Amino acid sequence: MRKINKIIMAGAGRMGYLIAEIAAKKGFEVILYNRGEETLNKAKKLIELDIEQSIIKEEISREEGNTIL
């Protein structure tokens, strides 16, 4: 059986970006796709903010945060 290490998430709305973020935190390579560039950019900013909050709360290291992004 092949190991899954890359995930493509279609849809960068609230649910899509959260699923993408969780998968990235678990070590998957994630490609986040959305037809609208505005929604994709918003999702990227929200993920960056969530990662920064995780670093501040010491849930992850800065290095881990950079790897996730």
DASULCOR-V500036 format. One record per residue. N is the residue number from 1. RES is the residue in one small letter. SS is DSSP state (hx for helix, st for strand, lp for the rest). PSI is psi in whole degrees, 0 to 359 (NA if undefined). NEAR is the number of other ideal C-beta (glycine too) atoms within 12 Angstrom. Layout:
n=N res=RES ss=SS psi=PSI near=NEAR
n=N res=RES ss=SS psi=PSI near=NEAR
This chain:
n=1 res=m ss=lp psi=135 near=3
n=2 res=r ss=lp psi=144 near=5
n=3 res=k ss=lp psi=134 near=8
n=4 res=i ss=lp psi=126 near=13
n=5 res=n ss=lp psi=358 near=12
n=6 res=k ss=st psi=135 near=15
n=7 res=i ss=st psi=137 near=22
n=8 res=i ss=st psi=120 near=18
n=9 res=m ss=st psi=117 near=27
n=10 res=a ss=st psi=112 near=19
n=11 res=g ss=lp psi=115 near=20
n=12 res=a ss=lp psi=23 near=31
n=13 res=g ss=lp psi=190 near=22
n=14 res=r ss=hx psi=309 near=16
n=15 res=m ss=hx psi=317 near=15
n=16 res=g ss=hx psi=314 near=30
n=17 res=y ss=hx psi=327 near=32
n=18 res=l ss=hx psi=319 near=21
n=19 res=i ss=hx psi=316 near=24
n=20 res=a ss=hx psi=317 near=36
n=21 res=e ss=hx psi=314 near=33
n=22 res=i ss=hx psi=316 near=21
n=23 res=a ss=hx psi=318 near=24
n=24 res=a ss=hx psi=319 near=33
n=25 res=k ss=hx psi=333 near=24
n=26 res=k ss=lp psi=2 near=17
n=27 res=g ss=lp psi=2 near=17
n=28 res=f ss=lp psi=147 near=22
n=29 res=e ss=st psi=129 near=18
n=30 res=v ss=st psi=133 near=30
n=31 res=i ss=st psi=121 near=17
n=32 res=l ss=st psi=122 near=32
n=33 res=y ss=st psi=141 near=20
n=34 res=n ss=lp psi=142 near=23
n=35 res=r ss=lp psi=321 near=12
n=36 res=g ss=lp psi=123 near=14
n=37 res=e ss=hx psi=327 near=13
n=38 res=e ss=hx psi=315 near=13
n=39 res=t ss=hx psi=320 near=21
n=40 res=l ss=hx psi=316 near=24
n=41 res=n ss=hx psi=320 near=16
n=42 res=k ss=hx psi=318 near=20
n=43 res=a ss=hx psi=318 near=31
n=44 res=k ss=hx psi=316 near=24
n=45 res=k ss=hx psi=319 near=18
n=46 res=l ss=hx psi=319 near=23
n=47 res=i ss=hx psi=316 near=32
n=48 res=e ss=hx psi=318 near=21
n=49 res=l ss=hx psi=317 near=18
n=50 res=d ss=hx psi=318 near=26
n=51 res=i ss=hx psi=316 near=30
n=52 res=e ss=hx psi=319 near=19
n=53 res=q ss=hx psi=321 near=16
n=54 res=s ss=hx psi=324 near=24
n=55 res=i ss=hx psi=314 near=22
n=56 res=i ss=hx psi=320 near=14
n=57 res=k ss=lp psi=359 near=12
n=58 res=e ss=lp psi=30 near=11
n=59 res=e ss=lp psi=330 near=16
n=60 res=i ss=lp psi=160 near=24
n=61 res=s ss=lp psi=165 near=15
n=62 res=r ss=hx psi=318 near=16
n=63 res=e ss=hx psi=317 near=11
n=64 res=e ss=hx psi=319 near=18
n=65 res=g ss=hx psi=316 near=25
n=66 res=n ss=hx psi=322 near=15
n=67 res=t ss=hx psi=318 near=16
n=68 res=i ss=hx psi=318 near=28
n=69 res=l ss=lp psi=NA near=24
